[in-house]
Amino acid sequence: MARIFMKSSWGSDDPTRAAMVFAHGAALAKAGNEVRIFLVGEAAHLGRAAVRESVIPIGWPPVSQHWAECLEFHVGIEVCGACSKARGITPEEIAASGATGGSPATFVANVEWSDKIICE
């Protein structure tokens, strides 16, 4: 099995694309892979519960359900600290979501850790 690092910048601006990183991340984890997700730009909005619950992709459940499934399968989710701060999302909101705050250093560490990188 592989160590897979996924990066996404899709948020409420495109609900279907926003959901893909979580649906794919959960599927990869279910298949036995170790998965980490890093959210940047507009995807940082998903660190806020109200946004996760209101982002509903076409034909899929809300992003909040995909997010929860990722956590259930031990997918690590990091939200860019600078991106979240610029959008008024607090570290407490990110921690409450089960995610952690990310930084350039953790981004680099994830890239170096991974066998495969997927950008959604």
N, C-alpha and C positions, 0 to 999 in steps of 0.2 A: 504494500500500500504506500501511498505517497503523502508528502506534506505539501499542501496546496494553499497558496496565499492568493486571496481575491481582493481586488480593489474596485470600489464603485464610487461614482460621483452623482448617481441618479437619486433624486429625492421626490418630493411632491410635484415637481415639474413634469414628471413622466412616471405615473404610478406603476405601469407594467414593467418598465425597465428597472424601477426601484426595487421591485419584488424579486427580480431574477437572481440577484446575487445571493439572496437568502434561500430561495427555492433550490437553486443549484448547489449552494453551500451545504444545505441540509442533505440533499441527495448524495453528494460526495461523502459526507460524514457517515451517512447510513451505510454506504458501501465499504466503510472501514478506513477511509482516509482521514488524516488529521488536517483540519481546515481552520484557517484564520481569515477574517474579513476586516478590511480597513476602509472606513468611510471618509470621503473628503468632499469639499464643496457643498453642493446642495444636499447631498446624502447625509450631511451632519444634522440636518433637520430631523432625521429619523431617530436621533437620540432623545427626542422629546416624545413622551407617551401619546399625547393628543394627536401628534402628527402621524405616528406609526398606526394608530387606530383609524385615522381618517384617510389614509392612503390605500385605496382599493384598486388593484389592477384589474384589467378587463379579463373576466373569466376565472379569476383566482380569489382566494380569501384575502382579507386585509394584510398588509405588511406585518402588522403586529403578530399575526398567527405564524407567519414564516419566521419571524425573529425569534419567537418563543420556541419553535421547533429547532432552530439552530442552537439555542442555548441548551435544549434538552439533549442534543447530540454533541455537546461540549465544543461547539464551534466558538472560537474566540472572536469577539467583535470589538474593534477599536474605532473610536470616533476621533477624528483629527481635532486636537485641542484648539489650534488657532482658528480652524473653520467653525467649530462650535462656539467659541468665544465671540467671533465676529457676528454670529447669528443670535446671540443672547441665550445660548443653551448652557446651563450651569453644569459644573462637574457633578453636582448632586443628582441632577436629572439623568446624566449619563450612567452614573453608578446604579441608580434605581432601575435602569433598564437592563442591567446585567452586563453592560459593556464597560469598557475602560477608556480612558482618554489616551489618545495617541499623540505622537510627536514625530518629527523627522527622524530622530534616533530609533524609535520603535518601528517606524516604517522600514528603515534600512535593515534593522535586525530581522524583521519578517521576511524581507526579500532574501537575505542571506540564509535564513532558516529553511526556506522553501525548496522543494524539488521542481515545482511547477507554479507558474503565476498566471492568473486569469484576471483580465480587466473587463468588468461588465459596464 
